[in-house]
């Protein structure tokens, strides 16, 4: 009887660990690619490769991909693994493949941020598809739409890159179209707009002060 009860637990553990490991490896690879893309993309477009929103979208997509497994736990863990992998891949390549990552302060700041944004956006990806209430589904989609809106504000107001700002805003609006109904799409747009300004004030402005 003991063996028969332990076996499903062990199988579930392996099933759970697999997606987390794959998420970490995918994040690691994407972190290296985003570092490389800064040299590949022309002009101001190289800012997109270094975009915090793009990394949040990665965790969101990861959470959505594992959402078929049912509970939100795997999505949270995979989102965290993706974000940590991104940080390690990005700064690891900067250290080993370029001229060095510089001071350790900013990698640690971004790692701290990853430990917050990874689980949250992983859960948001899960909620956007499997949320049992309209509120959860709206918050899930509005989160990823809002972080893209935050980038639009950054490019438009602070950096004065109009084309990049419109591109991020377009992604924000397109994300809302994934909602199930016109009512939910309208709610996602409204909540995403509020999230955009909130994230700009809470995240972008403090980071600008630190880098200045």
N, C-alpha and C positions, 0 to 999 in steps of 0.2 A: 504493500500500500504506500509506503514511503517513497519508493522509487517511482511509482506511477504518478504521484503528486508532484515530485520534483521535476520530472521530465518536461511537462508543459511549461514550467517556470523557466527552465534552462532554454527551451526553444524560443520562448517569448523574449528572453534576454538577448539571444543572438539576433532575432528579428529586429529588435529595437536598436542594437548597436550597429548593425549594418548600414542603415540610412545615415546615422550620425557620422560614421567614418567616411562614407561617401560624400557627405555634405562638407566635412572638413577638408577633404582632398579637393573637392570642386572649388571651395573657397580659396584654398592655397593656390591653385592654378589660376583662378580669376584674379587674385591679388598680384601675381606675377604679370599677367596680361595687362592689367590696368596700369602697372608701372611702365611696361613697354609701350603701351598705347599713347602715353604722354609724348613719346618721341615720334610716333607714327601719325597722329592726328594733326592736321594743319592749324596754325594760328591759335585763336582762342578756343577752338574745339578741343584742344588738349585738356581743357579744364573739365570736360565731361568725364574723361578717364579718371580724374581725381575727385569725382563727385561722391559726396557722402550719400546722396539720394540713390545713386546707382548701386551702392553697396547695400542700402536698405532694401532696394528692390530685389537684390539677390536673396536676402533672407526671406522676403515675402514669397518669392517664387518657390523657394525650398519648402516653406511651410505649406504652401498650396499643393505641392507635389506629394507630400506625405500625408495630406489630409484624408485620403481615402482609408487610412488605417483607423480612423474613428476618433480617438481622444486627442486632445490638444497637446498632451505631453510630448509626443515625438516631434511635432512641429516646433515647439519651443526649443527643444534640445538641438534639432537640426538647424534652426535659425541661429542659435548661439555658435554652433560648430562652424557654420558658414562664415559668420562675421569674424570669428577669431582666426579662421584660416585665411581670410582676406588680409587681415592685419599682418599676420606672420609672412604670408607670401609677398605682400607689397614691400614691407620693410626689410624682409630677408633678402629679396632681390636687390633692393637699394644698397644694402650692406655688402653683399657678395658680388653683385654683377655691375654695380655702378661705383660711384665715388664714396659710398658710405651713407648711412641714414642720418648722420649728424647727431644732435643731442638726443638722449634717450627720453626726454620729457614728452615730446609729441607722440612717439609710438605708445607710450604708457597712457597718455590721454585718450588716444583713439582706441586702445585696448579696453580701457574703462568704459568708453562709449559703446564699444561692441558688446560688452556684457549686459548692456541695457537694451540697445536697439535690436540685437540679434534675437533674443527671446521674444521681444514685443512684436517685431515684424514677422517672425516665424508664426506666432499666434495669429497675427492679423491675416496672414495668408490662409490659415485654417479657417478663421471666422468668415472670410469672404466667400468661401465655398460651402462650409458646413455649419455656419452659425444658425442656431435654432430660432433666433429671434431677429427681427428686422434691425434692431439696435446693434447687435453684434455684427451682422453682415455689413451694415453701413459703416461702423467704426473700422472694420477690417479694410474695406476698400478706400475709405476716406484717409486712412493712415498713409497708404502708399501714394494716393493722389496728393495728399497734403505735403509730404516730404518732397515731391516733385514741384509742387507750388512754391515751397520754401526755396528751392534752387532757382526757380524763375525769379523770385524776389531778389535773391543774391546776385544773379547775373544782370537783372534789369536795374536795380537801385544802386548796388555797390560797385559792380564791375563795369556796368554800362555796355554789356554785350547783348544787344537787342535780339539778334538771331538766336542765340543760345537760350535766352529767356523765353522766347516764343516756343522754341522746341520743347523746353521743360514744361511750359504751360499746356502745350498740346498733349503731352504724355499724361499730365494730370487730368485733363478733361477726358481723354480716351479711357483712362482707368475707371472713371465713373460709369462708362457705358457697359462695363461688365456686370453691373447690378441687374437684378432679376426683373425689375419693372421700372416704368417711368417715374413712379413715386420714389422708389429707392434711389434712382439715378439723381433726381433732384436733391434728395437728402444728402447723398454722397457729395455732390458739388458744394452744397452749403457748408457741411461739416469740414470738407477739405479746405475750403477757403479760410475758415477759422483756424484750422490746424496749421495752415501755411504761415499765417502771421504769428501764431503762438510759437511755432518752431523757430521762426526767424529771430524772434526776441529771446528765446530761451537757449538756443543752440548757436546760431550764427553770430550774433552780436558778442557774446562772451568769448567765442573762439577768435574773433577779430581783435578783441581787446588783448587776449593772450599773445597772439602773433605779432601785434603791434608793439 
